[in-house]
Amino acid sequence: MSKTGYYGNWGGAFVPEILHETFRKLGVAFIEAKADPDFWPRYVELMGSYSCRPTPLTFAENLSRRFGGAKIFIKREDLNHTGAHKANNVMGQGLLVQRMGKTRVIAETGAGQHGVATATMAAKFGFDCTIYMGEEDVQRQRPNVFWMEKLGATVVPVASGSRTLKDAINEAFRDWVANMDCTHYVMGTVCGPHPFPEMVAWFQKIIGDEARRQILAIHGKLPARIYACVGGGSNAVGIFQGFLADNGVELAGVEAGGKGLASGLHAARLAGSDASPGVAQGYKTMFLQDEDGQMLDTHSVAAGLDYIGVSPILVDLWEQGRVRFSAATDDEVMAALQLTIRSEGIIPALESAHAFVQAFKEVGDLPPEEAIIINQSGRGDKDIFTIADAFSDPSWREFIRNKGEEYADGARQESD
Ligand SMILES: *Cc1c(COP(=O)(O)O)cnc(C)c1O
């Protein structure tokens, strides 16, 4: 970083004056936590006892044989508590909130995964928790809303604007301004105003630290390439950090190609040509926006990759040529998912499957004495509705229809 909070020309902290002091205090608390020799070990201990860390590095023997190139290893972030790497970040921020003496956390969530992770953390630490969610997303993500509420969080549906993520972000900031003394805003990825990208990256580096140790122990040398999907960028930045100084290790980020880059229905910021520099949501990055700075509609089969911005840390690494980007389409993702499930008995999240697509395209180019690592950011159980639809499973459809009828009957009986 050159200027504080900047990565090359990207990042910064564009926040309302009233929050300056809150951000300053958060920055100080973070610096003190980093300097405290007990803090990181306490974090590692918590992740070990509550979230199955270190997560395994699995040799995908059947897939490796099939492609006949380098050995494929999978870093199993899906085995974290709540099913994804998001646990690393929220539990870390939970420790920081405890240290700051705050008692309440808020977050905004689109797909609901970050909301569930935050509500889980709040339950564990005994914090009050409010989650902001666009009204539209509340409708679409009922199972996640159900769990957030069961975990004790208040879920606030946001009815303004397009009733999706960006409106929820505005509401969450409004709440923070009103309650900043007792409340911490839990950022879900390596985006937003400084110090959030640096802080989230610091917690997520646990992935890269482990992966580097594990591949050296198992394979005896560094991998040729690392693949990670990129929504906001936190799982990618997490694993890449373990290998940034190893110039021989190629780092590949994979974005949501949706219906194809030419269709406009995608979320490819760095792999496509539709994004441009802008300042929004408190930071400077490459946004999918039109010439007037209006944010474009994005699309991906994977809700977690469906985002207009991208980490300033990754934009900088991309400009330096250290990380390269590509995009995987929805159709390619479904094919890679099916192959991985059948070959290895592992069910990647739709997000993670993007990384598998690019790895499968390229692994055959490398000799068998080399290795690659795919970061499996999460597990696919949460995607059962989308995956069953995509594979048009008729008995699943019937199951849903029967459930619907049961409820309709029940409602009729109740009102009789
Ligand atoms: C949220 C999520 C992502 C996208 O977030 P990043 O910050 O880009 O890592 C990717 N995979 C899974 C499983 C997720 O839940």
Ligand as a Chemical Component Dictionary entry (heavy atoms), coordinates in Angstrom:
data_LIG
# 
_chem_comp.id                   LIG 
_chem_comp.type                 NON-POLYMER 
_chem_comp.pdbx_formal_charge   0 
_chem_comp.three_letter_code    LIG 
# 
loop_
_chem_comp_atom.comp_id 
_chem_comp_atom.atom_id 
_chem_comp_atom.alt_atom_id 
_chem_comp_atom.type_symbol 
_chem_comp_atom.charge 
_chem_comp_atom.model_Cartn_x 
_chem_comp_atom.model_Cartn_y 
_chem_comp_atom.model_Cartn_z 
_chem_comp_atom.pdbx_ordinal 
LIG C1 C1 C 0 -19.918 -15.341 -0.611 1  
LIG C2 C2 C 0 -19.292 -16.450 -1.356 2  
LIG C3 C3 C 0 -18.360 -16.210 -2.394 3  
LIG C4 C4 C 0 -18.010 -14.844 -2.902 4  
LIG O1 O1 O 0 -17.301 -14.037 -2.004 5  
LIG P1 P1 P 0 -15.766 -13.671 -2.131 6  
LIG O2 O2 O 0 -15.635 -12.502 -1.224 7  
LIG O3 O3 O 0 -15.470 -13.333 -3.558 8  
LIG O4 O4 O 0 -14.987 -14.841 -1.683 9  
LIG C5 C5 C 0 -17.763 -17.303 -2.991 10 
LIG N1 N1 N 0 -18.069 -18.562 -2.636 11 
LIG C6 C6 C 0 -18.958 -18.831 -1.658 12 
LIG C7 C7 C 0 -19.256 -20.252 -1.316 13 
LIG C8 C8 C 0 -19.598 -17.790 -0.993 14 
LIG O5 O5 O 0 -20.496 -18.074 -0.031 15 
# 
loop_
_chem_comp_bond.comp_id 
_chem_comp_bond.atom_id_1 
_chem_comp_bond.atom_id_2 
_chem_comp_bond.value_order 
_chem_comp_bond.pdbx_ordinal 
LIG C1 C2 SING 1  
LIG C2 C3 SING 2  
LIG C2 C8 DOUB 3  
LIG C3 C4 SING 4  
LIG C3 C5 DOUB 5  
LIG C4 O1 SING 6  
LIG O1 P1 SING 7  
LIG P1 O2 DOUB 8  
LIG P1 O3 SING 9  
LIG P1 O4 SING 10 
LIG C5 N1 SING 11 
LIG N1 C6 DOUB 12 
LIG C6 C7 SING 13 
LIG C6 C8 SING 14 
LIG C8 O5 SING 15 
# 
